[in-house]
Amino acid sequence: MNPMQTAIALWTLVYKEIKRFTRIWPQTLLPPSITMTMYFIIFGNLIGSRIGEMDGYSYMDFIVPGLIMMAVITNSYSNVASSFFSNKFQRSIEEMMVSPMPNWVILAGFVLGGMARGLGVGIIVTVVSLFFTRIEVAHPLLTVFVVVLTAALFAIGGFINALLGKKFDDISIVPTFILTPLTYLGGVFYSISLLPSFWQGVSMLNPILYMVNVFRYGFLGVSDIPVGWALTAVLAFIVVLFGLALWMLERGKGIRS
């Protein structure tokens, strides 16, 4: 395939993915908005008023970046995991595999589609948060950069999950037993400076902690960990997981029976 054909193939796949989740928006875009609204009301208004300040900011302002990031993570991941596994289950992915389309285009197409949903939900949650607090972004470029990287990382993770999954139940195991606990323990609702030193060290093993803190730094200018270190870790995760996903796809891991 020449570069023009490759670009058309990539755009077609991305467009298909975006069309898929926007067509069923009451299932893909509306539920996260309602869920995050509940978080803002319960944790931000009701509980937050009793907690007071966190790192010099009101509790509502402190959790807003974490809740936005949580929405981006879960939706980027779930979109790719469910979409690619559905294609695999229906055997339509085999048509892509035998086409002239390069494997990296297949991977990139699904990942970009997942990123589109994750970032779209993130924008919706950001708009919802404006009804509860006033958002001031301290570092706009850094904020956009880290949220795009995070969406890409977890979209790739969803792709690997779909490759390894044998049945539909396998798609829900990772988000339920791994992704959700890591998100809640990733500093969304608290600063790790409140934890004993031992648990602060344990928290450093959680990759989501780095993303949430850099994103919070972009909004508020405060972070529990060095921003440069966190960005390096996120970029390293993306390179490793993208390479792993491409290697698995090229060898038909999880596709060929």
C-alpha positions in Angstrom: 0.0 0.0 0.0 1.2 3.5 -0.8 1.1 6.3 1.8 -2.2 7.6 0.5 -3.9 4.2 0.6 -2.5 3.7 4.1 -3.9 7.0 5.3 -7.3 6.2 3.8 -7.3 2.8 5.5 -6.4 4.4 8.9 -9.0 7.1 8.6 -11.7 4.6 7.6 -11.0 2.4 10.6 -10.9 5.4 13.0 -14.1 6.8 11.5 -15.8 3.4 11.9 -14.8 3.3 15.6 -16.0 6.8 16.2 -19.3 6.2 14.4 -19.7 3.0 16.5 -19.7 4.6 19.9 -21.5 7.8 18.8 -24.3 5.9 17.3 -25.0 4.3 20.7 -24.2 7.4 22.8 -26.9 6.6 25.4 -24.7 3.6 26.3 -21.2 5.0 25.7 -21.3 8.7 26.5 -24.3 9.3 28.8 -23.6 6.8 31.7 -20.1 8.1 32.5 -21.5 11.7 32.6 -24.2 10.6 35.1 -21.7 8.6 37.2 -19.3 11.5 37.4 -22.1 13.9 38.4 -22.8 11.6 41.3 -19.2 11.7 42.3 -19.2 15.5 42.2 -22.4 15.7 44.3 -21.5 13.1 46.9 -17.7 13.4 47.2 -17.3 17.0 46.2 -20.3 18.7 47.8 -21.5 16.5 50.6 -18.2 14.9 51.9 -15.9 17.6 50.5 -17.5 20.3 52.6 -16.6 18.3 55.8 -13.0 17.5 54.6 -12.0 21.0 53.9 -8.8 21.7 52.0 -6.4 19.2 50.4 -2.9 20.5 49.4 -4.2 24.1 49.8 -7.2 23.7 47.5 -10.9 22.9 48.2 -11.6 19.2 48.1 -13.9 19.7 45.1 -11.1 21.4 43.1 -8.6 18.7 44.2 -10.7 15.8 42.9 -11.9 17.3 39.6 -8.7 16.4 37.7 -8.7 12.9 39.1 -12.3 12.3 38.2 -11.7 13.6 34.6 -8.7 11.3 34.3 -10.7 8.4 35.7 -13.4 8.8 33.0 -10.7 9.0 30.3 -9.0 5.9 31.5 -12.0 3.7 31.8 -13.6 4.7 28.5 -10.4 4.6 26.4 -9.8 1.1 27.7 -13.3 -0.3 27.5 -14.0 1.1 24.0 -11.0 -0.8 22.4 -11.5 -3.9 24.5 -15.1 -4.3 23.6 -14.8 -3.2 20.0 -11.8 -5.3 19.0 -13.1 -8.4 20.9 -16.4 -8.1 19.1 -14.6 -8.0 15.7 -12.6 -11.0 16.8 -15.7 -12.9 18.0 -17.5 -12.2 14.8 -14.4 -13.2 12.8 -14.5 -9.9 10.9 -11.0 -9.2 12.2 -9.7 -11.9 9.9 -10.7 -9.9 6.9 -8.5 -7.0 8.1 -5.6 -9.4 8.8 -5.6 -10.8 5.2 -6.0 -7.4 3.6 -3.0 -5.3 2.4 -3.5 -3.1 5.4 -0.4 -3.1 7.7 -0.9 -4.5 11.2 0.2 -1.2 12.7 -2.7 0.5 10.9 -5.1 -1.9 12.5 -3.7 -1.3 15.9 -3.5 2.5 15.5 -7.0 2.6 14.1 -8.6 0.9 17.1 -6.4 2.8 19.6 -7.3 6.2 18.0 -10.9 5.3 18.1 -10.6 4.4 21.8 -8.8 7.7 22.5 -11.6 9.6 20.8 -14.1 8.1 23.1 -12.0 8.6 26.2 -11.2 12.2 25.4 -14.8 12.9 24.4 -16.0 11.6 27.7 -13.3 13.6 29.4 -14.6 16.8 27.8 -18.1 16.0 28.8 -17.0 15.4 32.5 -15.0 18.7 32.4 -18.2 20.6 31.3 -20.2 18.9 34.0 -17.6 19.9 36.6 -18.2 23.6 35.7 -21.6 23.3 37.4 -19.8 22.5 40.7 -16.6 24.5 40.7 -14.6 27.0 38.7 -11.7 25.4 36.7 -8.4 27.3 36.3 -5.8 25.4 34.3 -2.2 26.3 35.4 -0.4 24.5 32.6 -2.8 24.0 29.6 -0.3 22.4 27.2 0.9 19.9 29.8 -2.7 19.1 30.7 -3.6 18.3 27.1 -0.4 16.4 26.6 -0.8 14.1 29.5 -4.5 13.3 29.0 -3.8 12.4 25.3 -0.9 10.1 26.5 -3.1 8.5 29.1 -5.9 7.9 26.6 -3.4 6.3 24.2 -1.9 4.1 27.0 -5.1 2.6 28.2 -6.5 2.2 24.7 -3.5 0.0 23.9 -4.1 -1.8 27.2 -7.7 -2.5 26.0 -6.4 -3.8 22.7 -4.1 -6.3 24.5 -7.0 -7.4 26.8 -9.1 -8.1 23.7 -6.3 -10.1 22.1 -5.9 -12.2 25.2 -9.6 -12.6 25.9 -11.3 -15.9 25.0 -14.8 -15.0 26.0 -16.8 -11.9 26.7 -16.4 -12.4 30.5 -12.6 -12.0 30.0 -13.2 -8.4 28.9 -14.7 -7.4 32.2 -12.2 -9.2 34.5 -9.3 -6.7 34.0 -11.4 -3.5 34.5 -13.2 -4.9 37.5 -10.3 -6.5 39.4 -7.3 -4.5 38.2 -8.2 -1.2 36.5 -10.9 0.0 39.0 -8.8 -0.7 42.2 -5.7 0.9 40.7 -7.8 3.9 39.7 -9.3 4.4 43.2 -5.8 3.9 44.8 -4.2 6.2 42.3 -4.6 9.4 44.2 -8.0 10.4 42.6 -9.6 11.2 46.0 -6.6 11.9 48.2 -2.9 13.0 48.3 -0.5 10.2 49.0 1.3 12.6 51.4 -1.5 11.6 53.9 -0.3 7.9 53.8 2.4 6.4 56.0 5.8 6.2 54.4 5.4 2.4 53.7 2.1 2.9 51.8 3.5 5.8 49.9 6.2 3.5 48.6 3.6 0.9 47.6 1.6 3.6 45.9 4.6 4.4 43.7 4.1 1.0 42.0 0.7 2.2 40.7 1.1 3.6 37.2 -2.2 5.5 37.4 -0.8 7.6 40.3 1.7 9.2 37.9 -0.9 10.1 35.3 -3.4 11.5 37.9 -0.7 13.6 39.5 0.7 15.1 36.3 -2.8 15.9 35.2 -3.5 17.5 38.6 -0.3 19.5 38.3 -1.5 20.7 34.9 -4.7 22.0 36.5 -3.6 23.1 40.0 0.2 23.3 39.9 0.6 20.7 42.7 1.9 17.1 42.5 2.9 14.4 44.9 5.7 13.2 42.5 8.1 14.8 40.1 6.4 15.7 36.8 9.3 14.9 34.5 9.7 11.4 36.1 6.0 10.8 35.7 5.9 11.8 32.0 8.9 9.6 31.3 7.2 6.6 32.9 4.0 7.2 30.9 5.9 7.4 27.6 7.9 4.3 28.5 4.6 2.4 29.2 3.2 3.5 25.8 6.3 2.4 23.8 6.4 -1.0 25.6 2.7 -1.8 25.3 2.4 -0.6 21.7 5.4 -2.8 20.8 3.9 -5.8 22.6 0.4 -5.3 21.1 1.9 -5.0 17.6 4.1 -8.1 18.1 1.0 -10.1 19.3 -1.1 -8.9 16.4 1.6 -9.8 13.8 1.9 -13.3 15.2 -1.9 -13.8 15.4 -1.8 -14.2 19.2 -5.4 -14.5 20.4 -6.8 -14.5 16.8 -5.7 -17.8 15.3 -7.3 -20.8 17.0 
